[in-house]
């Protein structure tokens, strides 16, 4: 029994299909038949497109500041972990005495 290989679609193809679905000039079934994909797949790509659109127009500066904020938070957490490890070691030594 031979296995069917899956078709792989590029991002450009997915975007083209999702944009066609977003325009709603044709039904999802018509778009799916035209591009030879399942209607459910067209709906999923459309949903991914709609969910990802806000990121396209997001200001790059806010992403950088969020990244810096995460780095600062990470640094303080690592410092706290270091202090707690030293405290645990100190207490272990005290219990051994």
Secondary structure, 3 states (H helix, E strand, C coil): CCCCCCCCCCHHHHHHHHHHHHHCCCCHHHHHHHHCCCHHHHHHHHHHHHHHHHHHCCCHHHHHHHHHHHHHHHHHHHHHHHHHHHHHHHHHHHHHC
